[in-house]
Amino acid sequence: MQHISSVKKEPLIITLVLIALSVMPAISEELAQQTKPRTTGEIISQSSAADWRGLDQENSLYIRLKTGLVVVELAPQFAPQHVANTKALVRAGLFDNTSFYRVIDGFVAQGGPADSSGLKAPENGQLSIPAEFTTTNIDQMSFTPLNGADGYADEVGYVDGFASARNSEKTQAWLTHCYGAFAMGRANAADSGGTELYVVIGQAQRYLDRNTTVFGRVITGMEHLQQLQRSASLNGPVDVSAHNTIVDIKVGSDLEIQQQMPIEIMKTNALAFKDLILARKNRSEDWFVYAQDYVDVCGVAVPMRLKKEKE
């Protein structure tokens, strides 16, 4: 009876195996599609409206050069005094008709009044203010860690769109000198900065972290800064001031609505941005041969876009 039973089951087993083999390619292809990492472009295009935030016009600067417009997003959560004082100086017109007088190729473009020693402080601003190299005010929940080794900080990540760093105790945080970082120059004294605005126009200058106050970043218009004439010397003497005019600087909220750029920035605590970090660590586009499984904090550009008009 056992032999007869076994014979009867054999055609059924063969049939099931054939069915399994026939559907396996389709299942494998579907699984591959599900597990294949999305590209950065796919992540951005598939993001939802909730993954984006509008530019805070009150905490933005519009720097008008002869070559075009540069828009800076300020970071009052990291350096509130620098943000408030710089906006006061901007509103007083201190930077209008000045220049980027020190432009070192691959390093920084520094601008404002070339010599502030003879300037009179406006009623609502100071020519020098205390340094704000670090802050203790960053909510740990707003910090999106990169989870990678870093030579300049215990931990790096992103806060409200800004590349940031913090200590191992998570008690201090600061902004990093990535490409486009907006910071305040100073003399030897730590508290001597106030009018010497600069932007990193070359590779990341992380050794400057916690040595000057970074209080913003350029979100659009870097191409215009790259067109500035370079200083002839590596020491950057004031030899290009006649060529790199700053026509004026305005606080975004002081402009007419039609002059304000409707910029949206991806939230760096959104799931879409966390996916984007993973995509940047291992690029899955067809061009790439080798996946590095690594990216540094300056290697993930926070996406921005112009807000779409309602249809």
ABEGO torsion letter per residue (X at the ends): XAAAAAAAAAAAAAAAAAAAAAAAAAAAAAAAAAABBBBAAAAAAABBAAABBBBBAAABBBBBBAAEBBBBBBBAAABAAAAAAAAAAAAAGAABGBBBABBBBGBBBBBEBABAAABBBBAABBABBBBBABBAABBAAABBBAGBBBAABABBEBBGGBBBBBBAAGABBBBBBBBGBBBBBBBABAAABGABBBBBABBBBAAABGABBBAEBBABGAAAAAABBBBABAAGBBAAAAABBBABBBBAAABBAAABBBBBBBBAABAAAAAAAAAAABBABAABABBAGBBBAAABBBBBBBBBBBX
